[in-house]
């Protein structure tokens, strides 16, 4: 498949040897809990994809990042889902670094250590948007001497076993005493942070999507990113950008999983030419829509327009991927299924895209208002 080959080329550019190393592991092994896939991701420079060059990263563009995730999704859907959480967190966090005096010295030092030490960041943000906050805090933060004590949990939380840092949105008292959004950076080895079983299906089990509990976890002030007095909505803006990254990258991973099935049909010449062409056209249209949304962001589209564009692409692609995966599985035939090839699991792995926030029903009325000229307010 031309689009998948293009994605593989981009992935090889940024992570030389990663795809080959993953393919050498049997599919069931790379998709199970405790897989070495995440370790391979670290070893091949995966952590730095969206981190700016001045911090040791690759600084990939939105289109390049989408293609990398497509390539990973084709070979390891669990890894694509898990690493999306790291990547969109990095996109948010490093956007602060270009503002003078915006971060504390401890925060800047931490950012400089992410790539050299191959630290993985998991996301502890809530899964919804309230008014202007895409991701509202679910972790309670109580002021303490020198920082805050955190209480709450995140489930599911991908990368729960492999993360080095957890980023969590918290609500803290502002200068006027009113609640103010902040971002806590929590080392994974902090006392009171624990991981507990939560994921109950074999599908995407390698993403390590279990429960992370925070029980009286202390975070020092120097690891809490506050809004600034001259720009109190800055974290809201960053969340919007992070949300766009999340929607594009998570969709890309599932697109890659479907691409692998379509490629199998074409390579093995299953069905007749008309059937193979119809399947390929439908898949390439989905890729073009998703990559088009990434190109728009790369070209400068931002804010509500970018969020709407990413969601439109995501929901359209979501339907196409399931239909294409089902059709590909049918064309591959019953013997392929009976012999226990990975294709049935690969097809089933496409469906969870529908469960990532925001679910279609939650976005329906906000999008209708936006299409009619109103603001886009996701709840």
C-alpha positions in Angstrom: 0.0 0.0 0.0 1.5 3.3 -1.1 0.2 5.3 1.9 1.5 2.7 4.4 4.9 2.5 2.6 5.1 6.3 2.9 4.3 6.1 6.6 6.9 3.4 7.1 9.5 5.5 5.4 8.8 8.4 7.8 8.9 6.1 10.8 12.2 4.6 9.7 13.6 8.1 9.3 12.8 9.1 12.9 13.1 5.6 14.5 15.6 3.6 12.4 15.1 -0.1 12.9 12.1 0.1 15.1 9.6 -1.5 12.8 11.9 -4.4 11.9 12.6 -5.0 15.6 8.9 -5.1 16.3 8.1 -7.4 13.4 10.6 -9.9 14.7 8.4 -10.4 17.8 5.3 -12.6 17.2 2.1 -10.5 17.0 0.6 -12.1 20.2 3.8 -11.4 22.1 4.0 -7.8 21.2 0.4 -7.2 22.0 0.3 -8.8 25.5 1.0 -7.1 28.9 4.7 -7.0 29.6 5.6 -6.9 25.9 9.0 -5.6 25.0 7.5 -3.3 22.5 7.6 -0.2 24.8 11.3 -1.0 25.6 12.0 -1.1 21.9 10.2 2.2 21.4 12.6 3.8 23.9 15.7 2.1 22.4 14.9 3.5 19.0 14.4 7.1 20.0 10.6 7.1 20.1 10.4 9.4 23.1 11.7 12.4 21.3 9.4 12.5 18.2 7.5 15.7 19.1 10.1 17.2 21.4 11.8 20.3 19.9 15.4 19.9 18.6 16.7 22.3 21.2 15.7 19.8 23.9 17.3 16.9 22.0 14.2 15.7 20.2 13.2 15.3 16.6 10.6 18.1 16.3 8.4 16.1 13.9 5.6 18.0 12.1 2.0 17.0 12.6 1.8 15.2 9.3 5.1 13.3 10.0 3.8 12.4 13.5 0.6 11.1 12.1 2.5 8.9 9.6 4.8 7.5 12.2 1.7 6.5 14.3 0.1 4.9 11.2 3.3 2.8 10.7 3.3 1.8 14.3 -0.4 0.9 14.3 0.1 -1.4 11.4 2.6 -3.6 13.3 1.8 -3.0 17.0 -1.6 -1.4 17.7 -1.0 -1.4 21.5 2.2 0.5 21.1 0.6 3.1 18.9 -2.2 3.6 21.4 0.1 3.8 24.4 2.7 6.2 22.8 -0.1 8.6 21.7 -0.4 9.5 25.4 3.3 10.4 25.7 3.3 12.3 22.4 0.3 14.6 23.0 1.6 15.3 26.5 5.0 16.3 25.1 3.3 18.5 22.6 1.5 20.4 25.4 4.4 20.6 27.9 7.1 21.7 25.5 4.9 24.5 24.1 5.5 26.2 27.4 9.3 26.1 27.0 9.3 28.8 24.3 8.0 31.4 26.7 10.7 33.2 28.7 10.4 32.7 32.5 7.3 30.6 32.0 8.8 27.5 33.6 10.7 27.1 36.8 14.4 26.0 36.6 13.4 22.6 37.9 10.8 22.2 35.1 13.3 23.3 32.4 15.9 20.9 33.7 13.3 18.1 33.6 12.4 18.9 30.0 16.1 18.7 29.0 16.3 15.2 30.6 13.4 13.6 28.9 15.2 12.6 25.6 18.6 11.8 27.0 17.1 9.6 29.7 14.3 8.4 27.4 11.6 9.2 30.0 8.0 8.3 29.1 5.2 10.6 30.1 1.7 9.3 30.9 -1.4 11.5 30.9 -3.5 12.0 34.0 -5.9 14.5 32.5 -9.7 14.1 32.7 -11.6 12.9 29.6 -13.9 15.8 28.8 -14.0 19.5 28.3 -16.0 22.0 30.4 -16.5 25.4 28.7 -13.0 26.5 27.8 -11.1 23.7 29.5 -10.8 20.7 27.2 -9.6 18.5 30.1 -11.0 19.3 33.5 -9.1 18.3 36.7 -10.1 15.0 38.3 -7.2 14.9 40.8 -7.8 16.8 44.0 -4.9 19.0 45.1 -4.6 20.2 48.7 -2.0 22.9 49.5 0.8 21.7 51.7 4.1 23.2 52.8 6.3 23.6 49.7 3.7 22.2 47.3 0.5 20.1 47.1 -0.8 16.7 48.1 -2.7 14.9 45.4 -5.6 12.5 45.8 -7.4 10.7 43.0 -7.0 8.2 40.2 -6.8 7.8 36.5 -8.3 4.8 34.8 -7.5 3.6 32.3 -4.0 5.2 32.1 -1.9 3.9 29.3 1.8 3.4 30.0 0.9 2.9 33.6 3.7 0.3 34.1 6.4 1.9 32.0 5.9 5.6 32.6 8.6 7.7 34.3 6.3 10.7 34.8 2.6 11.3 35.2 1.2 14.7 34.1 -2.1 15.5 35.9 -4.4 18.5 35.7 -5.2 19.9 39.1 -7.2 22.8 40.5 -5.3 25.1 42.8 -6.2 28.4 44.6 -5.3 31.4 42.4 -4.1 34.8 43.6 -7.7 35.9 44.3 -8.5 32.6 46.0 -10.6 31.3 43.0 -9.8 27.8 41.6 -7.2 27.9 38.9 -6.1 25.2 36.5 -2.6 23.9 36.9 -0.5 21.0 35.7 1.4 18.7 38.1 4.4 16.7 37.0 4.5 13.6 39.2 7.5 11.2 39.1 6.3 7.6 38.8 8.3 6.5 41.9 6.6 9.1 44.1 5.4 7.6 47.5 1.7 7.1 47.3 1.5 6.5 43.5 0.5 3.0 42.7 -0.7 1.0 39.7 -3.6 -1.5 39.9 -5.2 -3.9 37.4 -8.0 -2.4 35.4 -7.8 -3.4 31.7 -10.0 -6.5 31.2 -9.6 -7.5 27.6 -6.8 -9.0 25.5 -7.3 -6.3 22.8 -4.6 -3.6 23.1 -3.4 -5.2 26.3 0.1 -4.1 25.5 -0.8 -0.5 26.0 -0.6 -1.0 29.8 -3.9 0.8 30.4 -4.5 0.1 34.0 -5.4 2.3 37.0 -3.0 4.8 38.5 -3.9 5.8 42.0 -2.6 8.9 43.8 -2.9 8.6 47.6 -1.6 11.6 49.4 1.1 12.1 46.8 3.3 15.2 47.5 4.3 17.3 44.5 6.6 20.3 45.1 5.7 23.7 43.8 8.6 23.6 41.4 6.9 20.7 39.5 3.5 22.5 39.3 3.0 24.6 36.1 0.6 27.5 37.0 -1.2 29.8 34.8 0.5 33.2 34.6 -0.9 36.5 35.8 -0.6 38.1 32.4 -2.1 35.1 30.5 -4.5 33.2 32.8 -6.0 31.2 29.9 -2.6 29.9 28.6 -3.1 26.4 30.0 -6.5 26.3 28.4 -4.9 27.1 25.0 -2.3 24.4 25.6 -5.0 21.8 26.4 -6.7 22.7 23.2 -3.5 22.1 21.3 -2.9 18.9 23.2 -6.4 17.7 22.4 -5.9 18.2 18.7 -2.7 16.2 18.9 -4.5 13.5 20.8 -7.3 13.1 18.3 -5.0 13.1 15.3 -2.5 10.6 16.7 -4.9 8.2 18.3 -6.8 8.0 15.0 -3.6 7.5 13.1 -2.7 4.4 15.1 -6.0 2.7 14.4 -5.7 3.8 10.7 -2.5 1.9 10.6 -4.0 -1.3 12.0 -6.6 -1.2 9.2 -3.9 -0.4 6.6 -2.2 -3.7 7.5 -5.3 -5.6 6.8 -6.0 -3.9 3.5 -2.4 -4.4 2.5 -2.7 -8.1 3.2 -5.8 -8.4 1.0 -4.0 -6.6 -1.9 -0.7 -8.5 -1.5 -2.4 -11.9 -1.4 -4.8 -10.8 -4.2 -7.9 -11.9 -2.2 -11.2 -11.2 -3.9 -11.5 -9.8 -7.4 -9.8 -6.6 -8.7 -13.0 -4.6 -8.3 -13.3 -5.6 -4.7 -9.7 -5.0 -3.9 -9.8 -1.6 -5.6 -13.0 -0.6 -3.7 -11.4 -1.5 -0.4 -8.2 0.3 -1.2 -10.0 3.4 -2.3 -12.1 3.5 0.8 -9.0 3.2 3.0 -6.9 5.7 1.0 -9.8 8.2 1.4 -9.7 7.8 5.2 -5.9 8.3 5.2 -6.3 11.4 3.0 -8.9 12.9 5.4 -6.9 12.3 8.5 -3.6 13.5 7.0 -5.5 16.5 5.6 -6.5 17.5 9.1 -2.8 17.2 10.1 -1.7 19.3 7.2 -4.2 22.0 8.2 -2.8 22.2 11.7 0.7 22.2 10.2 -0.4 25.1 8.0 -1.4 27.2 10.9 -5.1 26.3 11.6 -5.6 26.4 15.3 -8.2 26.8 18.1 -11.8 25.7 17.6 -11.3 25.4 13.8 -8.5 22.9 14.3 -10.5 21.0 17.0 -13.5 20.8 14.7 -11.4 19.6 11.8 -9.7 16.9 13.9 -13.1 15.7 15.2 -14.7 15.6 11.7 -11.7 13.6 10.4 -11.8 11.3 13.5 -15.5 10.4 13.3 -15.5 9.9 9.6 -12.4 7.8 9.7 -13.8 5.9 12.7 -16.7 4.6 10.6 -14.5 3.8 7.6 -11.9 1.9 9.5 -14.4 -0.5 11.0 -16.1 -1.1 7.6 -12.8 -1.6 5.9 -11.4 -3.9 8.5 -14.6 -6.1 8.4 -14.5 -6.2 4.6 -10.8 -7.0 4.6 -11.3 -9.9 7.0 -14.1 -11.2 4.9 -11.9 -11.1 1.8 -9.1 -12.8 3.6 -11.4 -15.7 4.1 -12.5 -18.3 6.6 -9.3 -20.4 6.5 -7.2 -17.3 7.5 -9.5 -16.9 10.5 -9.5 -20.7 11.4 -5.7 -20.9 11.2 -5.4 -18.3 13.9 -3.6 -15.5 12.0 -3.3 -12.2 13.7 -5.8 -10.6 11.3 -8.9 -11.2 13.3 -7.3 -9.6 16.4 -6.0 -6.7 14.2 -9.5 -6.1 12.9 -11.0 -6.2 16.4 -8.3 -3.8 17.6 -9.7 -1.1 15.3 -13.1 -0.8 17.2 -11.9 0.9 20.4 -11.3 4.2 18.5 -15.0 4.8 19.1 -14.4 4.7 22.9 -11.8 7.5 23.1 -13.1 10.9 24.2 -15.0 12.7 23.2 -17.5 10.0 22.2 -19.7 10.9 19.2 -22.9 11.5 21.2 -21.1 14.0 23.5 -19.7 16.0 20.6 -22.9 16.0 18.5 -24.7 19.1 19.8 -21.4 21.1 20.3 -20.5 20.4 16.7 -24.0 21.3 15.5 -23.7 24.7 17.3 -20.3 25.2 15.8 -21.5 24.4 12.3 -24.3 27.0 12.9 -21.8 29.7 13.7 -21.6 29.3 17.5 -18.6 28.4 19.8 -17.3 24.9 20.1 -17.8 23.9 23.7 -17.3 20.2 24.4 -18.6 18.7 27.6 
